[in-house]
């Protein structure tokens, strides 16, 4: 069976790893608010930087940043029409610094402290074009205070001390309206400010069962209404409009099984116009029929999932992203007056030269009766029977797999593996009952959902049960280590990228600015003060004696979320026990791999590792 699968797939050319995991040619385009400029991220001397040029001439763009490290990926045009801001950390440590760049002079200045402080943008809009609110944890590493940044003068002034909020509430006037605090029992309280007294008072209490699926999205333009996602009283998060003064609420969009996953807002009135539910594929629900007709027209003209950016103030030109599962991400400019859809570029046009595989949804019933959704991607050009397979586990774990282009999925399928992805319990988007079913189930029912998926696709005859590997990053890395430690008979090999090996040390070393939310972590994973034995029992490190399959471990030295010790302690145990393993340490990376040369090193090693143990194809060095 192994030989026939490999021979069949040899008819499909190998996609070079450089094409899959190297830098994109161009990505993340944005139109300036005045509509005169187009910005995007592209390599300069092999490092991703921000490029800007005329909106009408993509080819005239020039780099405006000149990083030579891990690159710059996050930027935004400001409404003063002369400033661009971007964020940068140091070697993956996630201490984000905010920079402001003058588009006329090309001069860039550091706005926030250079070391040991985490910056986040809290608010900036068309109504206050010269002002930006920034959150900084400069005084208390656990709490972000509010600062006002004057784009014209460069002044950065503290305007609000944080009383213990995990998040701030800010309206379109850039006025602080309150905040959200996590309670000791892992619920939440939304505090609103009395404009007469300036005091914040509890406005909404959210129980622990609803906290993962309930939150404030923002305020109406006049500030009198609040838009919420809320699962209170129902299973899935609905979009609500709530009058602040009377608490009268109106349900704008809902589904019995799927949470509202996205909202398209009118940029001038701040009214919601369309809503997206992430089912197996995106489902749009239009609140504004006219906008809905335009969106549906775009979706009919394109091939994949469609997303829309409305950053131009006139709202007459949209940036439209088309994301298929079997091709590169393609970007267009849509003229609403003429209905012209002008192609800008694909993020990796080289992919057009290769045969990619389509992601296919599937569903199965877990051993306790819970319905689980996932995706399978088959190697092109092979018979769908008896294939080697890789279970590719998503991170988070409070996230989910979605349909669309994924370089890891295409890599695995192109190398001859059936790539299986599972939205195990605890994944987001499927309502509160589903996400809460994962509470304190690390290494238990969250893991058995993966095992049940293997059994399901094997029973269908798609895969060879004896040749299944498992890989993942972050929580997915934990799942790979857990598979090796708890169920080594199910998987032939495991690949762990920045995954925790010991839940006790993981919870003891979270970043300081996560600590206001630590009760949420304890409710979902476990409380080391009261459940120490359980957490140790769910840690792969505790069962290292049971590991019988080879493991590839990869870690970023500067990872602030899953610290270096998580890799070092499991590797030390593997060495002491004489267990077959490989270890890759990346000195200049954090929670994931940003540099293309590091991605090449990792995926080359992973490709050889999987081929050795599962029999797939490899690219020659």
C-alpha positions as CSV (number, residue, x, y, z in Angstrom):
1,X,0.0,0.0,0.0
2,X,2.8,2.4,0.9
3,X,4.6,1.9,-2.4
4,X,1.5,2.4,-4.6
5,X,0.6,5.6,-2.8
6,X,4.0,7.1,-3.3
7,X,4.3,6.1,-7.0
8,X,0.9,7.6,-7.7
9,X,1.7,10.9,-6.1
10,X,5.0,11.1,-8.0
11,X,3.0,12.3,-11.0
12,X,2.3,15.5,-9.0
13,X,5.5,17.7,-8.8
14,X,6.9,18.5,-5.4
15,X,6.1,22.1,-4.3
16,X,9.4,23.5,-3.0
17,X,9.5,24.3,0.7
18,X,10.7,27.8,-0.3
19,X,7.5,28.4,-2.1
20,X,5.3,27.1,0.7
21,X,7.2,28.6,3.7
22,X,9.3,31.3,2.3
23,X,8.3,35.0,2.5
24,X,5.2,36.0,0.5
25,X,5.8,38.1,-2.6
26,X,3.3,40.7,-1.2
27,X,0.7,40.4,1.5
28,X,-1.7,42.5,3.8
29,X,-2.5,45.3,1.4
30,X,-4.3,48.4,2.8
31,X,-5.7,51.6,1.3
32,X,-4.9,54.9,3.0
33,X,-8.0,56.6,4.4
34,X,-7.7,59.4,1.8
35,X,-7.5,56.8,-0.9
36,X,-4.2,58.1,-2.4
37,X,-1.9,55.4,-1.1
38,X,-1.6,51.6,-1.2
39,X,0.5,49.9,1.4
40,X,1.5,46.2,1.8
41,X,4.1,44.0,3.3
42,X,6.8,42.6,1.1
43,X,10.4,41.5,1.4
44,X,13.3,43.9,1.2
45,X,16.6,42.1,1.1
46,X,14.8,39.0,2.2
47,X,13.1,40.5,5.3
48,X,9.4,41.5,5.4
49,X,8.9,45.3,5.5
50,X,6.2,47.8,4.8
51,X,6.0,49.2,1.2
52,X,3.9,52.2,0.2
53,X,3.1,53.7,-3.2
54,X,0.3,55.4,-5.2
55,X,-3.0,53.6,-5.0
56,X,-3.2,53.6,-8.8
57,X,0.3,52.1,-9.3
58,X,1.2,49.1,-7.3
59,X,4.6,48.8,-9.1
60,X,5.7,52.3,-7.9
61,X,5.6,51.2,-4.2
62,X,8.9,51.6,-2.2
63,X,9.9,50.2,1.2
64,X,9.3,52.7,4.0
65,X,10.6,50.5,6.8
66,X,14.0,48.7,6.6
67,X,14.0,46.0,9.3
68,X,16.8,43.4,9.0
69,X,15.6,41.0,11.7
70,X,12.3,39.1,12.0
71,X,10.5,41.6,9.8
72,X,7.4,43.8,10.2
73,X,4.0,42.4,9.6
74,X,1.5,44.7,11.3
75,X,1.0,48.3,10.1
76,X,-1.9,50.8,9.6
77,X,-2.4,54.1,7.9
78,X,-3.6,56.9,10.2
79,X,-6.5,59.3,9.5
80,X,-4.2,62.4,9.6
81,X,-3.2,61.2,6.1
82,X,0.5,61.6,6.7
83,X,1.3,59.0,9.4
84,X,1.8,55.2,9.3
85,X,2.2,53.2,12.5
86,X,3.6,49.7,12.9
87,X,4.5,47.3,15.7
88,X,7.7,45.5,16.3
89,X,9.1,43.2,19.0
90,X,12.6,41.8,19.6
91,X,13.3,38.3,18.5
92,X,9.8,37.1,19.2
93,X,9.5,38.3,22.8
94,X,6.2,40.0,22.1
95,X,7.1,43.2,24.0
96,X,5.6,45.2,21.1
97,X,6.8,48.7,20.5
98,X,4.8,51.2,18.5
99,X,6.5,53.3,15.8
100,X,5.1,56.2,13.9
101,X,6.4,57.0,10.4
102,X,5.9,60.3,8.6
103,X,4.9,59.4,5.0
104,X,6.1,62.7,3.7
105,X,9.6,62.8,5.2
106,X,10.1,59.0,5.6
107,X,11.2,59.7,9.2
108,X,10.3,57.0,11.8
109,X,10.2,57.5,15.5
110,X,9.7,55.2,18.5
111,X,6.5,56.1,20.3
112,X,6.5,53.7,23.2
113,X,9.2,52.5,25.6
114,X,11.9,50.4,23.9
115,X,12.3,47.5,26.3
116,X,10.2,45.6,28.8
117,X,6.8,47.2,27.9
118,X,4.0,45.7,25.8
119,X,2.1,48.2,23.6
120,X,-1.3,47.9,22.0
121,X,-3.4,50.3,20.0
122,X,-6.7,50.9,21.7
123,X,-8.4,53.4,19.5
124,X,-8.0,55.7,16.4
125,X,-10.6,56.9,13.9
126,X,-11.7,59.4,11.3
127,X,-13.4,61.6,13.9
128,X,-10.2,62.2,15.8
129,X,-7.5,62.0,13.0
130,X,-4.6,63.3,15.1
131,X,-5.2,61.2,18.2
132,X,-4.5,57.6,19.1
133,X,-5.2,55.8,22.4
134,X,-2.5,53.3,23.3
135,X,-2.3,50.7,26.1
136,X,1.0,50.3,27.9
137,X,1.9,48.2,30.9
138,X,4.8,50.5,31.8
139,X,3.8,51.0,35.5
140,X,2.4,47.6,36.3
141,X,3.4,44.7,34.0
142,X,0.0,43.0,34.6
143,X,-2.1,46.0,33.6
144,X,-2.3,48.3,30.5
145,X,-2.9,51.9,31.3
146,X,-4.4,54.3,28.7
147,X,-2.1,56.8,27.0
148,X,-3.0,59.5,24.5
149,X,-0.6,59.8,21.5
150,X,-0.7,63.1,19.6
151,X,0.3,62.3,16.0
152,X,1.1,65.9,15.3
153,X,3.4,66.7,18.3
154,X,4.5,63.1,19.2
155,X,3.4,63.7,22.8
156,X,2.5,60.5,24.7
157,X,0.5,61.3,27.9
158,X,-1.0,58.9,30.4
159,X,-4.7,59.6,30.7
160,X,-6.2,56.7,32.6
161,X,-4.7,54.3,35.2
162,X,-6.0,50.7,35.1
163,X,-8.0,49.7,38.2
164,X,-7.7,46.0,37.3
165,X,-9.3,45.6,33.8
166,X,-8.4,42.9,31.4
167,X,-9.7,45.1,28.6
168,X,-10.9,48.7,28.1
169,X,-14.2,50.0,26.6
170,X,-13.7,53.0,24.4
171,X,-16.2,54.7,22.1
172,X,-15.8,56.5,18.8
173,X,-15.1,59.8,20.6
174,X,-12.0,58.1,22.0
175,X,-13.6,58.4,25.4
176,X,-13.0,55.7,28.0
177,X,-16.4,54.3,28.9
178,X,-15.3,51.6,31.4
179,X,-13.7,48.2,31.2
180,X,-14.0,44.4,31.6
181,X,-12.6,42.5,34.6
182,X,-12.3,38.8,35.1
183,X,-13.7,37.6,38.4
184,X,-12.2,35.0,40.7
185,X,-14.7,32.4,39.6
186,X,-13.6,32.9,36.0
187,X,-16.7,35.0,35.1
188,X,-16.5,38.6,33.9
189,X,-18.0,42.0,34.9
190,X,-18.5,44.8,32.4
191,X,-18.1,48.1,34.1
192,X,-19.6,51.3,32.6
193,X,-18.7,54.8,33.5
194,X,-21.2,57.3,34.8
195,X,-20.6,60.5,32.8
196,X,-21.8,62.7,35.6
197,X,-19.6,61.2,38.4
198,X,-16.8,59.6,36.4
199,X,-17.2,56.5,38.5
200,X,-17.3,53.0,36.9
201,X,-20.1,50.7,38.1
202,X,-21.0,47.1,37.3
203,X,-23.3,47.0,34.3
204,X,-23.3,43.4,33.2
205,X,-22.2,40.3,35.0
206,X,-21.2,37.3,32.9
207,X,-21.2,33.8,34.3
208,X,-18.2,31.5,33.8
209,X,-20.2,29.3,31.3
210,X,-20.8,32.4,29.1
211,X,-17.5,34.2,29.4
212,X,-15.8,32.6,26.4
213,X,-18.7,33.4,24.1
214,X,-19.8,36.9,25.4
215,X,-18.1,40.2,25.0
216,X,-18.4,43.9,24.0
217,X,-17.7,44.7,20.4
218,X,-18.2,48.5,20.6
219,X,-20.6,51.4,20.8
220,X,-22.9,53.1,18.3
221,X,-21.7,56.4,16.9
222,X,-23.8,58.4,19.3
223,X,-22.6,56.3,22.2
224,X,-26.1,55.4,23.3
225,X,-26.0,51.8,22.3
226,X,-23.6,49.0,22.9
227,X,-23.0,46.0,20.5
228,X,-22.5,42.7,22.2
229,X,-21.8,39.2,21.4
230,X,-23.7,37.2,24.0
231,X,-24.6,33.6,24.7
232,X,-26.5,34.5,27.8
233,X,-29.7,32.4,27.8
234,X,-28.8,30.6,24.6
235,X,-26.2,28.3,23.3
236,X,-24.4,30.3,20.6
237,X,-23.1,33.9,20.7
238,X,-25.7,36.3,19.2
239,X,-25.2,39.8,18.0
240,X,-27.2,42.2,20.3
241,X,-27.7,45.9,20.3
242,X,-28.3,47.1,23.9
243,X,-29.4,50.5,24.9
244,X,-27.0,51.7,27.6
245,X,-29.5,53.7,29.6
246,X,-32.5,51.3,29.6
247,X,-30.7,47.9,28.9
248,X,-33.3,47.2,26.3
249,X,-31.8,44.8,23.8
250,X,-32.5,43.8,20.2
251,X,-31.3,40.5,18.7
252,X,-29.7,41.4,15.3
253,X,-28.3,38.0,14.3
254,X,-28.2,34.5,15.8
255,X,-27.8,30.8,15.0
256,X,-28.6,27.9,17.4
257,X,-25.3,26.1,16.8
258,X,-22.7,28.6,15.6
259,X,-21.3,31.7,17.2
260,X,-21.3,35.0,15.3
261,X,-17.7,35.1,14.1
262,X,-17.5,38.4,12.3
263,X,-19.3,41.6,11.7
264,X,-19.1,44.1,8.8
265,X,-19.7,47.6,10.1
266,X,-20.7,50.7,8.2
267,X,-17.5,52.8,8.7
268,X,-19.4,56.1,8.8
269,X,-22.4,55.2,11.0
270,X,-20.8,52.2,12.9
271,X,-24.0,50.2,12.3
272,X,-23.6,46.4,11.6
273,X,-24.5,45.6,8.0
274,X,-23.5,41.9,7.6
275,X,-22.6,39.1,9.9
276,X,-20.5,36.0,9.3
277,X,-21.0,32.5,10.9
278,X,-18.1,30.1,10.6
279,X,-19.8,26.8,9.7
280,X,-17.9,24.3,7.6
281,X,-17.6,27.2,5.2
282,X,-18.5,30.9,5.9
283,X,-22.2,31.7,6.0
284,X,-23.1,35.4,5.6
285,X,-26.3,37.0,7.0
286,X,-27.0,40.5,5.7
287,X,-28.7,43.1,7.9
288,X,-28.5,45.7,5.1
289,X,-29.9,44.3,1.9
290,X,-28.1,46.8,-0.4
291,X,-24.7,46.0,1.1
292,X,-25.6,42.3,1.1
293,X,-26.3,42.4,-2.6
294,X,-22.8,43.8,-3.3
295,X,-21.2,41.2,-1.1
296,X,-23.1,38.4,-2.7
297,X,-22.1,39.7,-6.1
298,X,-18.4,39.7,-5.1
299,X,-18.7,36.2,-3.7
300,X,-20.1,34.9,-6.9
301,X,-17.3,36.5,-8.9
302,X,-14.5,35.0,-6.7
303,X,-13.5,31.5,-5.8
304,X,-12.9,31.3,-2.0
305,X,-13.8,32.9,1.2
306,X,-14.2,36.7,0.8
307,X,-13.2,39.3,3.3
308,X,-13.6,43.1,2.9
309,X,-11.6,46.0,4.2
310,X,-13.3,49.4,4.1
311,X,-10.4,51.7,5.2
312,X,-10.9,54.4,2.6
313,X,-13.0,57.1,4.2
314,X,-15.3,57.6,1.1
315,X,-16.2,53.9,1.3
316,X,-16.3,53.9,-2.5
317,X,-13.4,51.5,-2.9
318,X,-13.0,48.3,-0.9
319,X,-10.0,46.0,-0.6
320,X,-11.3,42.5,-1.2
321,X,-9.4,39.3,-0.2
322,X,-10.2,36.0,-1.9
323,X,-9.0,33.0,0.0
324,X,-9.5,29.6,-1.7
325,X,-8.2,26.4,-0.1
326,X,-6.3,25.2,-3.2
327,X,-4.6,28.4,-4.4
328,X,-2.8,31.5,-3.3
329,X,-4.6,34.3,-1.4
330,X,-5.6,37.0,-4.0
331,X,-6.3,40.7,-3.4
332,X,-8.5,43.0,-5.4
333,X,-9.7,46.6,-5.3
334,X,-13.4,46.9,-5.8
335,X,-14.9,50.1,-7.1
336,X,-18.5,50.4,-5.8
337,X,-19.5,53.0,-8.4
338,X,-18.4,51.1,-11.5
339,X,-18.6,47.5,-10.0
340,X,-15.0,47.0,-11.4
341,X,-13.0,44.4,-9.5
342,X,-9.3,45.1,-10.2
343,X,-6.8,42.4,-9.3
344,X,-3.9,43.7,-7.2
345,X,-1.7,40.6,-6.6
346,X,-1.5,37.1,-5.1
347,X,0.4,36.6,-1.9
348,X,2.5,33.8,-3.5
349,X,1.9,33.7,-7.3
350,X,4.4,30.8,-7.6
351,X,1.7,28.6,-6.2
352,X,-0.2,29.0,-9.5
353,X,2.3,26.7,-11.1
354,X,1.6,23.8,-8.9
355,X,-1.3,21.4,-8.3
356,X,-2.8,22.2,-4.8
357,X,-5.3,20.1,-2.9
358,X,-8.8,21.2,-1.8
359,X,-9.8,21.0,1.9
360,X,-12.9,18.9,2.4
361,X,-15.2,19.2,5.5
362,X,-16.2,16.0,7.4
363,X,-18.1,15.3,10.5
364,X,-18.1,12.4,13.0
365,X,-19.5,11.4,16.4
366,X,-17.2,11.2,19.3
367,X,-17.3,8.3,21.7
368,X,-19.6,10.2,24.1
369,X,-22.0,11.3,21.3
370,X,-20.7,14.8,20.7
371,X,-20.7,15.9,17.1
372,X,-17.2,16.9,15.9
373,X,-16.3,18.8,12.7
374,X,-13.1,18.8,10.8
375,X,-11.3,18.9,7.4
376,X,-9.4,16.4,5.4
377,X,-7.1,17.2,2.6
378,X,-6.0,14.4,0.3
379,X,-2.8,14.2,-1.8
380,X,-3.5,15.1,-5.4
381,X,-3.4,12.3,-7.9
382,X,-3.7,9.4,-5.5
383,X,-6.5,6.9,-4.7
384,X,-8.2,7.8,-1.5
385,X,-7.4,4.5,0.3
386,X,-4.8,3.3,2.7
387,X,-2.9,6.6,2.7
388,X,-0.3,7.6,5.3
389,X,-1.8,10.4,7.4
390,X,-0.8,13.3,9.6
391,X,-3.1,14.6,12.3
392,X,-2.5,18.4,12.2
393,X,-3.7,19.9,15.5
394,X,-4.6,23.6,15.8
395,X,-3.2,25.8,18.5
396,X,-5.1,27.9,21.1
397,X,-6.8,25.7,22.0
398,X,-9.5,28.3,22.0
399,X,-9.4,28.7,18.2
400,X,-10.4,26.5,15.3
401,X,-9.4,25.3,11.9
402,X,-11.2,27.0,9.0
403,X,-11.5,26.3,5.3
404,X,-8.9,28.2,3.2
405,X,-5.3,28.2,2.1
406,X,-2.9,26.7,4.7
407,X,0.8,26.1,3.8
408,X,1.2,23.3,6.2
409,X,-1.9,21.5,4.8
410,X,-0.6,21.9,1.3
411,X,2.9,20.7,2.3
412,X,1.6,17.5,3.9
413,X,-0.8,16.7,1.1
414,X,1.9,17.3,-1.5
415,X,4.2,15.0,0.3
416,X,1.7,12.2,0.1
417,X,-0.1,12.4,3.4
418,X,-3.8,12.7,4.1
419,X,-3.9,15.8,6.3
420,X,-6.6,15.5,9.0
421,X,-7.7,18.6,11.0
422,X,-10.1,18.3,13.9
423,X,-12.1,21.0,15.7
424,X,-12.0,19.1,18.9
425,X,-14.2,20.1,21.9
426,X,-12.9,23.4,23.3
427,X,-12.5,24.8,19.8
428,X,-14.3,28.1,19.2
429,X,-17.3,28.9,17.0
430,X,-19.6,26.1,17.9
431,X,-21.4,27.6,20.8
432,X,-20.8,27.6,24.6
433,X,-21.7,24.0,25.2
434,X,-19.0,22.9,22.8
435,X,-16.3,25.1,24.0
436,X,-17.1,24.4,27.7
437,X,-17.1,20.7,27.0
438,X,-13.3,21.1,26.8
439,X,-12.9,22.5,30.3
440,X,-10.1,20.7,32.1
441,X,-10.0,18.1,29.3
442,X,-6.4,18.6,28.2
443,X,-5.1,15.1,27.6
444,X,-8.5,13.6,28.1
445,X,-11.6,14.1,26.0
446,X,-9.9,16.9,23.9
447,X,-7.4,14.2,23.1
448,X,-9.8,11.3,22.6
449,X,-11.6,13.5,20.0
450,X,-8.4,13.3,18.0
451,X,-8.3,9.5,18.5
452,X,-11.9,9.2,17.4
453,X,-11.2,11.2,14.3
454,X,-8.3,8.8,13.4
455,X,-10.7,5.8,13.9
456,X,-13.4,7.5,11.8
457,X,-11.2,8.2,8.7
458,X,-9.5,4.8,9.1
459,X,-12.9,3.1,9.1
460,X,-13.8,4.9,5.9
461,X,-10.7,3.3,4.4
462,X,-9.0,6.6,3.6
463,X,-5.9,6.1,5.7
464,X,-3.6,3.3,6.9
465,X,-4.2,3.1,10.6
466,X,-0.6,1.9,11.1
467,X,0.9,5.0,9.5
468,X,-0.4,8.0,11.3
469,X,1.7,10.8,12.6
470,X,0.7,13.9,14.7
471,X,2.0,17.4,14.6
472,X,1.1,20.9,15.8
473,X,2.2,24.1,17.3
474,X,1.4,25.6,20.8
475,X,-1.6,23.6,22.0
476,X,-1.1,21.5,18.9
477,X,2.4,20.8,20.1
478,X,1.1,19.8,23.5
479,X,-1.4,17.4,21.7
480,X,1.6,15.9,19.8
481,X,3.5,15.3,23.1
482,X,0.3,14.0,24.8
483,X,-0.2,11.6,21.9
484,X,3.3,10.2,22.3
485,X,3.0,9.9,26.1
486,X,-0.6,8.8,26.6
487,X,-1.5,6.9,23.4
488,X,1.8,5.8,21.7
489,X,0.1,2.9,20.0
490,X,-2.1,5.1,17.9
491,X,0.6,7.3,16.3
492,X,3.8,6.4,14.6
493,X,5.6,9.7,15.3
494,X,5.0,13.2,16.7
495,X,6.2,16.7,15.8
496,X,5.9,19.4,18.5
497,X,6.5,23.1,17.8
498,X,6.5,25.4,20.9
499,X,4.2,23.0,22.8
500,X,4.0,22.8,26.6
501,X,5.2,19.6,28.2
502,X,4.3,20.4,31.9
503,X,1.0,22.2,32.6
504,X,2.2,23.2,36.1
505,X,5.2,25.1,34.7
506,X,3.1,26.5,31.9
507,X,0.6,28.1,34.2
508,X,3.3,29.3,36.5
509,X,5.1,31.2,33.8
510,X,2.4,33.0,31.8
511,X,3.2,36.6,30.7
512,X,2.5,39.2,33.3
513,X,-0.1,40.9,31.2
514,X,-2.1,37.6,31.0
515,X,-2.4,37.4,34.8
516,X,-5.6,39.5,35.1
517,X,-7.2,36.6,33.1
518,X,-5.5,33.8,35.0
519,X,-8.8,32.7,36.5
520,X,-10.0,31.9,32.9
521,X,-6.9,29.8,32.3
522,X,-7.5,27.9,35.6
523,X,-11.2,27.3,34.7
524,X,-10.2,25.9,31.3
525,X,-7.0,24.0,32.1
526,X,-6.9,23.6,35.8
527,X,-6.0,25.4,39.0
528,X,-2.5,24.5,40.3
529,X,-3.5,25.6,43.9
530,X,-6.3,23.0,44.1
531,X,-5.7,20.6,41.1
532,X,-2.0,20.1,41.1
533,X,-2.1,16.3,40.9
534,X,-4.6,16.5,38.0
535,X,-2.4,19.0,36.1
536,X,0.7,16.9,36.6
537,X,-1.2,13.8,35.4
538,X,-2.3,15.6,32.2
539,X,1.3,16.7,31.5
540,X,3.2,14.6,28.9
541,X,6.4,15.0,31.1
542,X,4.7,12.9,33.8
543,X,4.4,9.9,31.4
544,X,7.8,10.1,29.6
545,X,8.4,6.5,30.6
546,X,5.5,5.5,28.3
547,X,6.8,7.2,25.2
548,X,7.7,4.6,22.6
549,X,7.6,6.7,19.4
550,X,10.1,9.2,17.9
551,X,9.5,12.9,18.6
552,X,10.7,16.0,16.9
553,X,10.7,19.0,19.3
554,X,11.2,22.6,18.1
555,X,11.3,25.7,20.3
556,X,11.8,29.4,20.1
557,X,14.2,30.6,22.8
558,X,12.4,33.9,23.4
559,X,8.8,32.5,23.5
560,X,6.9,34.5,26.2
561,X,3.9,32.1,26.2
562,X,5.4,28.6,26.2
563,X,8.8,29.2,27.8
564,X,12.0,27.6,26.8
565,X,11.8,25.3,29.9
566,X,8.8,23.5,28.4
567,X,11.0,22.1,25.6
568,X,14.2,21.7,27.7
569,X,12.6,19.6,30.4
570,X,10.9,17.1,28.0
571,X,14.1,16.9,25.9
572,X,16.2,16.3,29.0
573,X,13.8,13.5,30.0
574,X,13.9,12.0,26.5
575,X,17.8,12.0,26.6
576,X,17.8,10.4,30.1
577,X,15.4,7.7,28.9
578,X,17.2,7.1,25.6
579,X,14.1,7.8,23.6
580,X,14.5,8.5,19.9
581,X,14.1,12.3,19.3
582,X,15.4,15.4,17.5
583,X,15.6,18.8,19.1
584,X,15.7,22.1,17.2
585,X,16.3,25.4,19.2
586,X,15.8,28.7,17.4
587,X,17.8,31.4,19.2
588,X,16.0,34.3,17.5
589,X,12.4,33.2,17.6
590,X,9.5,33.3,19.9
591,X,6.1,31.6,19.8
592,X,6.4,30.4,16.2
593,X,8.9,30.9,13.4
594,X,9.0,34.3,11.7
595,X,12.2,34.1,9.7
596,X,12.1,32.2,6.4
597,X,15.5,30.6,7.0
598,X,14.2,29.2,10.3
599,X,11.0,27.9,8.8
600,X,13.1,26.2,6.1
601,X,15.3,24.5,8.8
602,X,12.2,23.3,10.7
603,X,10.2,22.1,7.8
604,X,13.1,20.4,6.2
605,X,13.8,18.5,9.4
606,X,10.1,17.7,9.9
607,X,9.8,16.5,6.3
608,X,12.7,14.1,6.7
609,X,11.3,12.9,10.0
610,X,7.9,12.2,8.7
611,X,9.2,10.4,5.6
612,X,11.4,8.2,7.7
613,X,8.5,7.1,9.9
614,X,5.5,7.3,7.6
615,X,6.9,6.9,4.1
616,X,6.0,10.1,2.4
617,X,7.9,12.1,-0.2
618,X,10.8,14.5,0.5
619,X,12.4,17.3,-1.4
620,X,16.1,16.9,-2.1
621,X,18.3,19.2,0.1
